[in-house]
Amino acid sequence: MIKKYKIEIKHPRFNDEFFGFKKIEQYFLDILKKKKLSNAYIFNGIKGIGKATFVYRLARCILNKDNSLNTIDSLHISKKSNIFKNIMNLSHPDINIIEPDEENKKINLEKIKLLNKITFKTSLESDYKIIIIDSLDDFTTKKSFSSLLKLLEDCPINCIFFLISHSLYKVPHTIKSRCQKIYFNPIPDKTLRKWFEQSEIIDEKNLDILINLANGSLGRALEIINNDVSFDIYSNAKKIINNFQNTLKVDIDNFFSLYNKDLLLEDFLLIIQINIIQNIKELIIKENDIDKSIIDAYISLFFEINKKINNFKLYDLDSLQTLNTIKYIFIKHSENLNKLYKNE
């Protein structure tokens, strides 16, 4: 790494810059001009692509009393403006933000119940009130969704809910059916590559690894750079997955011991999945020189791990237990692949 310091990752409400997603911005400019805002929107897509940054950009524009919404040609509001400062400092009376607790990273039912009074209050400085929930994925109980549903059903015309989700499948259909869904595509690899090539925050030798691990998310890319252990984990995963025929149980144990509390389990497992996919692609290119059963075994490994990861996310399972389960799957498949390579 060239950098000698960590990149400061600011809360989205501090960001005055926003890149890409011009079609989404134009969509909201059009409905603002036509005064056809809905009461609820779900902004969904992978984490770290700018959903929350866009939501605050849109909220500032809507709540800015100096704006004539039927004539604006941009959602941008200057960082020097009072509306920007007030929202940044959480002092604007017409915006309410629901986020996870610092300690347990969850949004409990009590926070949603507080919205019962807020939703029906009169706006004080703007024509609208805005409620931002970031994110729906962090709800702890079904009752939280039930309480939110009642608010969406009875919501006054001047109250707008901006809901954020990184995993839309976790959100009940009853909620989704009450909202307009705005999907944010992953950022193209070539765009991420261009941004980082023009910077001096990462060595060129690590750029390909960073692009692969970022998975279309700028936020994830910055977190990876700040916690560069990901590059070591990636290299070790690649050695094992590309050389299963010579991998011992102790090698797998050593690899899984690299996981630590500074890295999200999802990120650790994503590194494994990315390497499996890359290896499958390489094997397919060599299809005439390799037994098809070996390719099938890698594909089976990927989907078995993917199923465990989905269950971990969906049912909020214990991280260590999930990690040990996937390590067992790894060992089982390595033994099978070892036999397949010997029978070639």
C-alpha positions, 0 to 999 in steps of 0.5 A, a space after each residue: 500500500 502507498 497510503 500511510 493512513 486510513 481513508 476517512 469514510 464519512 456518514 452519507 449525510 456528510 457527502 455533497 458529491 454523488 457519482 453515477 446513477 443519472 437515470 435515478 436522479 432524472 427520474 426523481 427530478 421529473 416526479 418532483 416537477 410533476 409533484 407526483 412524489 409517493 409516500 414510500 420508496 425502497 432504495 435497494 442494491 448491494 451495500 456501499 454503492 451510494 443508496 444512502 448518499 442519494 437518499 440524503 441528496 434527495 431529502 435535502 432537495 425536497 426539504 430546501 424551502 428555497 427550492 422551486 421543485 417544478 423548475 430544478 435541474 439538479 438535486 445538488 444542494 451546496 454544503 454551505 447552505 443551511 439545509 445541508 448543515 442542519 441535516 448534517 447536524 441532525 437539527 432539521 425538524 422535518 427529517 427523522 433518521 432511524 439507524 441501528 444502535 451502535 452497540 448491537 447494530 440492530 434497529 429495535 421495535 421501540 425505535 419504530 414505535 417512536 415513529 407513530 407520533 412523528 409521522 402524523 406531526 405537522 411539518 415545521 419548515 418545509 412542505 414535507 416530512 421525511 423519515 429515513 430508515 437505514 436499513 430495513 435489513 437491521 430490523 430485529 422482529 417481525 413486529 417491527 415490520 408490522 408497525 412500519 406497515 401500519 404507518 405506511 398504510 395510514 401515512 399522511 400525504 406530506 410524509 415520505 418514507 425513504 427505506 434502504 435495503 441491501 437485501 430486498 429478499 429480507 423485506 416482507 412482501 407487505 412492505 414492498 407492495 406499499 413502496 416504489 422500489 428503486 434499484 441501484 446497480 453495482 458499479 461497473 468494474 471498469 468505473 471502479 478501476 478508473 477511479 482507483 487508477 487515478 488515485 494513489 491509495 492502492 498499489 497497482 499490484 493489488 488493484 485486480 484483487 481490489 476490483 474482484 473483492 469490491 463486487 461493484 461496491 465503492 464502499 466495500 472497496 474503501 473498507 478493504 483498503 482500510 483493512 488490507 488483511 483482505 489481500 492476504 486472505 485473498 492470496 491464501 484462498 487462491 492458493 488453496 482453491 487452485 491447488 485442492 489436489 495438494 491441500 491438507 486439512 491443516 492447510 484449511 485449518 490455517 486458512 480459516 484461522 485468518 478470520 478475525 473480528 475486524 473482518 465481517 464474516 460475509 466479507 471473508 466468505 465472499 473472498 472464498 466465493 470469488 476465488 471459487 468462481 474464478 477457478 471454475 472459469 479457468 477450468 472451463 477454459 481448459 475443459 478439454 484437458 480436465 475431467 468434467 467431474 472436477 468442474 462439477 465438484 467446484 460448482 457444487 462447493 460454491 452452491 453449498 457454501 452459498 446456501 450456508 451464507 444465505 441462511 446465515 444472513 436470513 436467520 441471523 445465525 451465529 458467525 463462529 458456528 457458520 464459519 465452522 460449518 463452511 470449514 467442514 464443507 471445505 474439508 469434505 470437498 477438498 478430500 473429494 477433489 483430491 480423489 478426482 484429481 488422482 483418478 484423472 
